[in-house]
Amino acid sequence: MAQFDTITKPKHYQGKHGLEAMAVVDNFIGNLAGKAAYCWGNVIKYLLRFQ
């Protein structure tokens, strides 16, 4: 199980393998910039929240 603390790495922001949503978004966004990065970031964020 991944390490967490309630201030800097809250457990509710981590998936079952300890990855945080922002790390996943950063990985998928890559070199996109501007509106494309913003839109794709939101798509990924909401997909991760779905279940």
Secondary structure as UniProt FT lines:
FT   TURN            6..8
FT   HELIX           11..13
FT   TURN            16..17
FT   HELIX           21..29
FT   TURN            30..31
FT   HELIX           34..49
//
